[in-house]
Amino acid sequence: MSVPQLAELYWAQFESEARRPIIVVSRTDLNRGDYVVAVPLTAAKLEQRLNLPNTVPFRAGEFGLTKDCVAQCEAITFLEKCRLDPLPFARLSDEVWRDVVRAVGNVICADCEPT
């Protein structure tokens, strides 16, 4: 597996769940070890989550996603790299990446902007 890059989307296997897409949010230089920090995407309770400040909505077909979903920034987690598919399936645009960083900032009560 290559070193996961910031803002890349991967399919990941969670311990108690089916595979689901994630966004790598940890700095690339930190991803050389066994773990990455990631934000999971979910389609559960979609209508309730679409306009929350701690989520970022995605439409089916966008960035290779197969159904409407949201980045669930309050569920930020770390994952072993062995749980990720070997290759990313997409990379976020700068605009959407900015939205993800802002949503993570909302979770930690900080005004965040990507560098």
Secondary structure, DSSP 8 states (H G I E B T S, - for coil): -----TTEEEEEE-TTS-EEEEEE-S-GGGGGSSEEEEEEEE-TTHHHHTT-TTEEEE-TTGGG-SS-EEEEGGG-EEEEGGGB-SS-SEE--HHHHHHHHHHHHHHTT------
